């Protein structure tokens, strides 16, 4: 997943869960239809045209079908309400889906590399391909690029990392179709070895992307924090809350595409418990309305007094961080 594909606007509220689910399902079903048509066409044409590269590309498209159904399943489960076993909801189903997508891509890529390498061991057995393969590869390239642009647009609009992963999965197919098309063209020009070389390159591309998605999802499942820019925006919103005189120890962890935040708010020491509670409630409302924050856990500290939570600084007043 690319960080700049999900830019949070602190002035916009989070989209309704129902709208995000509907958009995700709609875009994924479009992907299912396109990939079903492409995989069948590419594999059949690859067999008829004797193109290993086109067959590999068709298998890649077929893996997209499995990926699409994983996304649909995860999208359904991630929208479930919080329960006793999952008090923060089921948002990490999306992260788990991204991990599955990464593993799927990695497995498909390694399989492509192995198959192409075996073919290159006996270059004399590589048969010339038919021009049909080139036409099918060109059509697949256009279809996959259009699918990628459509899916990424939806993913950005609903701010879903799972859909971003699936969109870039489609882009990997577009890139692979380009490489396969060049390999087929080289085969037709009298260099048969270029077709399995194209399949080998596609295998490496798919493997790399699968590793990237899987590694990112694994870190998110291990409570990785959001970037400093987003933390700074959340801290700024907290400081703007009436009654909050300082903020420190802001910690974040990703929960699917949402964020869980812990923060220490500094307030006047003479306030009553009720007044401090009202400030904490107001801070939570402001943060959840302006950012993709699922929950804010606050701890109130007296302003400009020794911080007993940090023994090394008990003699020093706190400053706003």
Secondary structure, DSSP 8 states (H G I E B T S, - for coil): --GGGS---TTS----HHHHHHHHHHHHHHHHHHHHHHHHHHHHHHHHHT-HHHHHHHHHHHHHHHHHHHHHHHHHHHTS---SS-TT-STHHHHHHHHHHHHHHHHHHHHHHHHHHHHHTTGGG-----HHHHHHHHHHHHHHHHHHHHHHHHHHHHT-HHHHHHHHHHHHHHHHHHHHHHHHHHHHTT-THHHHHHHHHHHHHHHHHHHHHHHHHHHHHTT----HHHHHHHHHHHHTSTT--EEEEEEEEEETTEEEEEEEEEE-TT--HHHHHHHHHHHHHHHHHHSSEEEEEEEEEETTS--TTSGGGTTS-----
